[in-house]
Amino acid sequence: TQQLNKIQDMKYKLLSIALVIATTPAHAAVIVSLSPVTADYAGGANTGTSIGGTTQADGLTFNITFTPTAADLTGLVTLMEIGGQSNGTALYLFDGTPVFLSKKGGGSEYTIPDTTFDGSGIAVQHSGGSLTAGVQTTVAAIYNNASGDLTLAVGSTPVTSTISISNPQSNWNGNNSLSVGTMSGNVGDRSGTFGVTAAAFGTDVKSLAGTVDGDAYYWNSSAATVIPEPSTAILACLGGMLGLLRRRRG
């Protein structure tokens, strides 16, 4: 009887912890297996931060938490980007759907999907479709330019798209200028993307109208996998512990 009481008490404690986690308001999520402490950039929207010491062979990882407005679900919207006007890599929304794009040598012609580097660059969309206005979400991209492996993930319980890039380029980082949520001052130009009006997308690039209400992160690393946000992982762990307790009781 004493052992059963202890097990019952433990179950109540675990359920209380789960309830607290489940009712805690959403916070900035990191849905990749890299620590924010090791990020080369961590912060909100900015107009340009120089990232020094980038090693091209190590690839990159983006992770951004934001809440889009209805205006962000039309056209081409900047989420995160690193690079210059000739070479660079970016994460966008195109008509509300996350797009990963990388260019080289000043190329400006893109189609979706374009998974082979040629005279311009690559442009691929996440498979999950358009985001919802007013709903906070997290978008992440992991790009290994050595192997060509690209992973896009969306949501706190991530929906993942895996893409293989042919003939990956080495200079994905350009001038190492990183921006979050904002476009450059030149109409139609987001550094590392277009030097003229965005003919391939039929629209000029614009800044995020919504809010970066959780930190954006950039790592000069592709050594990451996609994970659930911490609260989801903890709830899963608690569920497993409750299952063990039930089996012990039986």
C-alpha positions as a LaTeX table, in Angstrom:
\begin{tabular}{lrrr}
\hline
Residue & $x$ (\AA) & $y$ (\AA) & $z$ (\AA) \\
\hline
Thr1 & 0.00 & 0.00 & 0.00 \\
Gln2 & 2.81 & 2.41 & 0.86 \\
Gln3 & 4.48 & 1.74 & $-2.49$ \\
Leu4 & 1.20 & 2.32 & $-4.34$ \\
Asn5 & 0.76 & 5.63 & $-2.51$ \\
Lys6 & 4.25 & 6.73 & $-3.54$ \\
Ile7 & 3.56 & 5.83 & $-7.16$ \\
Gln8 & 0.23 & 7.68 & $-7.04$ \\
Asp9 & 1.94 & 10.73 & $-5.51$ \\
Met10 & 4.59 & 10.69 & $-8.22$ \\
Lys11 & 1.90 & 10.51 & $-10.91$ \\
Tyr12 & 0.18 & 13.59 & $-9.50$ \\
Lys13 & 3.47 & 15.50 & $-9.41$ \\
Leu14 & 4.30 & 14.58 & $-12.99$ \\
Leu15 & 0.83 & 15.54 & $-14.17$ \\
Ser16 & 1.14 & 18.89 & $-12.37$ \\
Ile17 & 4.45 & 19.57 & $-14.11$ \\
Ala18 & 2.91 & 18.64 & $-17.46$ \\
Leu19 & $-0.05$ & 20.96 & $-16.81$ \\
Val20 & 2.25 & 23.88 & $-16.01$ \\
Ile21 & 4.26 & 23.29 & $-19.18$ \\
Ala22 & 1.17 & 22.88 & $-21.35$ \\
Thr23 & $-0.37$ & 26.15 & $-20.10$ \\
Thr24 & 2.83 & 28.22 & $-20.25$ \\
Pro25 & 2.67 & 30.87 & $-23.02$ \\
Ala26 & 4.72 & 30.17 & $-26.14$ \\
His27 & 8.29 & 31.41 & $-26.12$ \\
Ala28 & 11.05 & 31.56 & $-28.70$ \\
Ala29 & 11.66 & 28.00 & $-29.84$ \\
Val30 & 14.87 & 26.46 & $-31.06$ \\
Ile31 & 13.86 & 23.49 & $-33.21$ \\
Val32 & 17.40 & 22.46 & $-34.16$ \\
Ser33 & 19.90 & 20.51 & $-32.08$ \\
Leu34 & 22.29 & 23.43 & $-31.57$ \\
Ser35 & 22.62 & 25.51 & $-28.42$ \\
Pro36 & 21.67 & 29.21 & $-28.54$ \\
Val37 & 24.78 & 29.80 & $-26.44$ \\
Thr38 & 26.98 & 28.75 & $-29.37$ \\
Ala39 & 25.11 & 30.80 & $-32.00$ \\
Asp40 & 27.09 & 33.24 & $-34.13$ \\
Tyr41 & 24.06 & 35.54 & $-34.00$ \\
Ala42 & 21.18 & 35.68 & $-31.51$ \\
Gly43 & 18.71 & 38.55 & $-31.45$ \\
Gly44 & 15.70 & 40.24 & $-32.98$ \\
Ala45 & 15.19 & 42.15 & $-36.22$ \\
Asn46 & 18.25 & 44.09 & $-37.42$ \\
Thr47 & 19.48 & 45.86 & $-40.53$ \\
Gly48 & 22.84 & 44.13 & $-40.73$ \\
Thr49 & 25.37 & 42.44 & $-38.48$ \\
Ser50 & 28.83 & 41.42 & $-39.63$ \\
Ile51 & 29.59 & 37.76 & $-38.92$ \\
Gly52 & 33.35 & 37.26 & $-38.85$ \\
Gly53 & 35.37 & 34.09 & $-39.20$ \\
Thr54 & 32.83 & 32.15 & $-41.26$ \\
Thr55 & 34.04 & 28.77 & $-42.48$ \\
Gln56 & 32.27 & 27.94 & $-45.73$ \\
Ala57 & 32.82 & 24.20 & $-45.40$ \\
Asp58 & 30.85 & 24.18 & $-42.12$ \\
Gly59 & 27.57 & 25.26 & $-43.72$ \\
Leu60 & 24.81 & 27.18 & $-41.94$ \\
Thr61 & 21.73 & 26.88 & $-39.78$ \\
Phe62 & 18.94 & 29.49 & $-39.48$ \\
Asn63 & 16.26 & 29.44 & $-36.75$ \\
Ile64 & 13.73 & 32.27 & $-36.40$ \\
Thr65 & 10.55 & 32.67 & $-34.35$ \\
Phe66 & 8.07 & 35.30 & $-35.54$ \\
Thr67 & 4.41 & 36.18 & $-35.96$ \\
Pro68 & 3.44 & 37.11 & $-39.54$ \\
Thr69 & 0.73 & 39.59 & $-40.46$ \\
Ala70 & $-1.68$ & 39.20 & $-43.38$ \\
Ala71 & 0.67 & 41.44 & $-45.41$ \\
Asp72 & 3.48 & 38.92 & $-44.91$ \\
Leu73 & 1.46 & 36.22 & $-46.67$ \\
Thr74 & 1.74 & 37.93 & $-50.07$ \\
Gly75 & 4.89 & 38.65 & $-52.04$ \\
Leu76 & 8.50 & 37.95 & $-51.06$ \\
Val77 & 9.32 & 38.70 & $-47.42$ \\
Thr78 & 12.73 & 38.63 & $-45.73$ \\
Leu79 & 13.16 & 36.42 & $-42.67$ \\
Met80 & 16.95 & 35.90 & $-42.44$ \\
Glu81 & 19.87 & 36.32 & $-44.79$ \\
Ile82 & 23.64 & 36.24 & $-44.91$ \\
Gly83 & 25.66 & 37.50 & $-47.84$ \\
Gly84 & 26.22 & 40.28 & $-50.33$ \\
Gln85 & 24.77 & 41.32 & $-53.67$ \\
Ser86 & 26.69 & 38.67 & $-55.63$ \\
Asn87 & 26.78 & 35.74 & $-53.23$ \\
Gly88 & 24.44 & 34.98 & $-50.36$ \\
Thr89 & 21.86 & 32.73 & $-48.74$ \\
Ala90 & 18.43 & 33.62 & $-47.40$ \\
Leu91 & 15.25 & 32.39 & $-45.77$ \\
Tyr92 & 12.07 & 34.07 & $-47.07$ \\
Leu93 & 8.32 & 33.80 & $-47.17$ \\
Phe94 & 6.92 & 33.64 & $-50.70$ \\
Asp95 & 3.14 & 34.09 & $-50.63$ \\
Gly96 & 3.30 & 32.88 & $-47.04$ \\
Thr97 & 5.35 & 29.72 & $-47.64$ \\
Pro98 & 8.95 & 29.50 & $-46.33$ \\
Val99 & 11.55 & 29.56 & $-49.12$ \\
Phe100 & 15.28 & 28.86 & $-48.92$ \\
Leu101 & 17.35 & 30.61 & $-51.55$ \\
Ser102 & 21.07 & 30.81 & $-52.27$ \\
Lys103 & 22.80 & 32.60 & $-55.12$ \\
Lys104 & 26.25 & 32.94 & $-56.57$ \\
Gly105 & 28.00 & 35.20 & $-59.04$ \\
Gly106 & 25.23 & 37.80 & $-59.13$ \\
Gly107 & 22.67 & 35.51 & $-60.76$ \\
Ser108 & 19.07 & 36.67 & $-60.51$ \\
Glu109 & 16.94 & 34.09 & $-62.32$ \\
Tyr110 & 15.14 & 31.57 & $-60.11$ \\
Thr111 & 12.34 & 29.10 & $-60.43$ \\
Ile112 & 10.69 & 27.00 & $-57.72$ \\
Pro113 & 11.84 & 24.36 & $-57.23$ \\
Asp114 & 15.40 & 24.90 & $-58.42$ \\
Thr115 & 17.73 & 22.43 & $-56.72$ \\
Thr116 & 20.80 & 22.74 & $-58.95$ \\
Phe117 & 23.37 & 25.53 & $-58.74$ \\
Asp118 & 24.05 & 26.81 & $-62.22$ \\
Gly119 & 24.53 & 30.41 & $-63.36$ \\
Ser120 & 22.20 & 31.76 & $-60.70$ \\
Gly121 & 21.28 & 29.73 & $-57.64$ \\
Ile122 & 18.76 & 27.55 & $-55.88$ \\
Ala123 & 15.23 & 28.26 & $-54.64$ \\
Val124 & 13.16 & 25.65 & $-52.80$ \\
Gln125 & 9.94 & 25.86 & $-50.79$ \\
His126 & 8.86 & 24.07 & $-47.65$ \\
Ser127 & 6.19 & 21.47 & $-48.40$ \\
Gly128 & 3.74 & 22.64 & $-45.72$ \\
Gly129 & 2.18 & 25.55 & $-47.61$ \\
Ser130 & 1.33 & 29.03 & $-46.36$ \\
Leu131 & 1.61 & 30.11 & $-42.75$ \\
Thr132 & $-1.32$ & 31.65 & $-40.84$ \\
Ala133 & $-1.48$ & 35.36 & $-40.05$ \\
Gly134 & $-1.29$ & 36.19 & $-36.35$ \\
Val135 & 0.04 & 32.77 & $-35.34$ \\
Gln136 & 3.56 & 32.59 & $-33.92$ \\
Thr137 & 5.74 & 30.07 & $-35.68$ \\
Thr138 & 9.35 & 28.96 & $-35.95$ \\
Val139 & 11.15 & 28.32 & $-39.24$ \\
Ala140 & 14.56 & 26.66 & $-39.46$ \\
Ala141 & 16.94 & 25.74 & $-42.27$ \\
Ile142 & 20.02 & 23.51 & $-42.12$ \\
Tyr143 & 22.29 & 23.63 & $-45.16$ \\
Asn144 & 25.40 & 21.53 & $-45.74$ \\
Asn145 & 27.06 & 23.00 & $-48.81$ \\
Ala146 & 29.60 & 20.16 & $-48.96$ \\
Ser147 & 27.03 & 17.36 & $-49.31$ \\
Gly148 & 24.17 & 19.45 & $-50.69$ \\
Asp149 & 21.81 & 18.29 & $-47.93$ \\
Leu150 & 19.14 & 20.86 & $-47.06$ \\
Thr151 & 16.52 & 20.54 & $-44.34$ \\
Leu152 & 13.62 & 22.99 & $-43.87$ \\
Ala153 & 11.46 & 22.77 & $-40.74$ \\
Val154 & 8.37 & 24.72 & $-39.72$ \\
Gly155 & 6.44 & 24.77 & $-36.44$ \\
Ser156 & 7.06 & 24.03 & $-32.77$ \\
Thr157 & 6.35 & 20.40 & $-33.57$ \\
Pro158 & 8.30 & 20.63 & $-36.81$ \\
Val159 & 7.06 & 19.60 & $-40.22$ \\
Thr160 & 10.26 & 18.80 & $-42.11$ \\
Ser161 & 11.20 & 18.91 & $-45.79$ \\
Thr162 & 14.49 & 17.35 & $-46.92$ \\
Ile163 & 16.00 & 18.45 & $-50.23$ \\
Ser164 & 19.14 & 17.34 & $-52.08$ \\
Ile165 & 21.02 & 20.17 & $-53.82$ \\
Ser166 & 23.11 & 19.31 & $-56.88$ \\
Asn167 & 26.49 & 20.93 & $-57.49$ \\
Pro168 & 26.48 & 22.88 & $-54.20$ \\
Gln169 & 28.50 & 26.09 & $-54.17$ \\
Ser170 & 31.20 & 27.10 & $-51.72$ \\
Asn171 & 30.57 & 30.85 & $-51.41$ \\
Trp172 & 27.16 & 30.82 & $-49.78$ \\
Asn173 & 28.04 & 33.54 & $-47.24$ \\
Gly174 & 29.29 & 36.37 & $-49.46$ \\
Asn175 & 30.34 & 39.38 & $-47.39$ \\
Asn176 & 29.15 & 37.80 & $-44.09$ \\
Ser177 & 26.55 & 40.53 & $-43.49$ \\
Leu178 & 23.60 & 38.97 & $-41.66$ \\
Ser179 & 20.16 & 40.61 & $-41.45$ \\
Val180 & 16.91 & 39.57 & $-39.78$ \\
Gly181 & 13.44 & 40.66 & $-40.89$ \\
Thr182 & 14.63 & 43.64 & $-42.93$ \\
Met183 & 15.54 & 44.25 & $-46.57$ \\
Ser184 & 18.24 & 46.57 & $-47.89$ \\
Gly185 & 17.54 & 50.15 & $-48.91$ \\
Asn186 & 17.55 & 49.29 & $-52.63$ \\
Val187 & 14.05 & 48.54 & $-53.93$ \\
Gly188 & 13.91 & 45.01 & $-55.28$ \\
Asp189 & 17.28 & 44.13 & $-53.79$ \\
Arg190 & 17.86 & 42.05 & $-50.72$ \\
Ser191 & 21.59 & 41.65 & $-50.34$ \\
Gly192 & 22.53 & 38.24 & $-51.70$ \\
Thr193 & 19.35 & 37.95 & $-53.73$ \\
Phe194 & 18.50 & 40.42 & $-56.48$ \\
Gly195 & 20.19 & 43.46 & $-57.96$ \\
Val196 & 17.05 & 44.33 & $-59.95$ \\
Thr197 & 13.31 & 43.83 & $-59.57$ \\
Ala198 & 12.73 & 40.21 & $-58.64$ \\
Ala199 & 11.69 & 38.94 & $-62.06$ \\
Ala200 & 11.69 & 35.28 & $-61.03$ \\
Phe201 & 9.16 & 35.88 & $-58.24$ \\
Gly202 & 7.33 & 38.72 & $-59.97$ \\
Thr203 & 7.59 & 41.01 & $-56.96$ \\
Asp204 & 10.06 & 43.16 & $-55.04$ \\
Val205 & 11.51 & 41.88 & $-51.78$ \\
Lys206 & 10.07 & 43.52 & $-48.66$ \\
Ser207 & 10.72 & 43.57 & $-44.94$ \\
Leu208 & 8.73 & 41.48 & $-42.46$ \\
Ala209 & 5.63 & 43.43 & $-41.43$ \\
Gly210 & 5.03 & 41.18 & $-38.45$ \\
Thr211 & 7.22 & 40.83 & $-35.39$ \\
Val212 & 10.30 & 38.77 & $-34.60$ \\
Asp213 & 8.85 & 38.01 & $-31.17$ \\
Gly214 & 11.40 & 35.36 & $-30.34$ \\
Asp215 & 15.10 & 35.44 & $-31.05$ \\
Ala216 & 16.52 & 34.61 & $-34.44$ \\
Tyr217 & 19.64 & 32.43 & $-34.44$ \\
Tyr218 & 22.39 & 31.76 & $-36.96$ \\
Trp219 & 25.12 & 29.16 & $-36.62$ \\
Asn220 & 28.06 & 28.62 & $-38.97$ \\
Ser221 & 27.32 & 24.91 & $-38.72$ \\
Ser222 & 25.28 & 22.25 & $-40.49$ \\
Ala223 & 25.90 & 19.68 & $-37.73$ \\
Ala224 & 22.29 & 19.84 & $-36.59$ \\
Thr225 & 19.10 & 17.84 & $-36.68$ \\
Val226 & 15.50 & 19.01 & $-36.26$ \\
Ile227 & 14.00 & 18.55 & $-32.78$ \\
Pro228 & 10.69 & 19.47 & $-31.12$ \\
Glu229 & 10.61 & 22.62 & $-29.04$ \\
Pro230 & 11.69 & 21.95 & $-25.41$ \\
Ser231 & 8.17 & 21.87 & $-23.94$ \\
Thr232 & 7.08 & 19.23 & $-26.45$ \\
Ala233 & 10.10 & 17.07 & $-25.68$ \\
Ile234 & 9.51 & 17.37 & $-21.92$ \\
Leu235 & 5.87 & 16.41 & $-22.26$ \\
Ala236 & 6.87 & 13.36 & $-24.27$ \\
Cys237 & 9.37 & 12.40 & $-21.58$ \\
Leu238 & 6.75 & 12.80 & $-18.84$ \\
Gly239 & 4.38 & 10.60 & $-20.81$ \\
Gly240 & 7.04 & 7.90 & $-20.96$ \\
Met241 & 7.65 & 8.15 & $-17.21$ \\
Leu242 & 3.94 & 7.81 & $-16.48$ \\
Gly243 & 3.87 & 4.74 & $-18.69$ \\
Leu244 & 6.69 & 3.18 & $-16.69$ \\
Leu245 & 4.89 & 3.93 & $-13.44$ \\
Arg246 & 1.74 & 2.27 & $-14.72$ \\
Arg247 & 3.68 & $-0.84$ & $-15.72$ \\
Arg248 & 5.39 & $-0.97$ & $-12.30$ \\
Arg249 & 2.03 & $-0.67$ & $-10.57$ \\
Gly250 & 0.64 & $-3.52$ & $-12.67$ \\
\hline
\end{tabular}
